[in-house]
């Protein structure tokens, strides 16, 4: 049984491939390599984004503390408005 299978495999003919196929495969691989972003550039972009976020948090915390201090300076004065009783 195995000899029959091996005989069938020996009779398989090779497929003819165009000569330019190898160059097209290489050009596609090169094109894919060009689209990849280098790791150091991605690291620089990520550190800039994190730095901007931390700067924003720092300034917002300072701003909110100033707003809290300015809100404590004002006190509400209660005024009894009895105009409705005098009409």
Protein Blocks (a to p, Z undefined) as FASTA:
>chain_A
ZZmmmmmmmmpccddddfklmmmmmmmmmmmmmmpccfklmmmmmmmmmmmmmmmmmmmm
mmmmmmmmmmmmpccdddddfklmmZZ
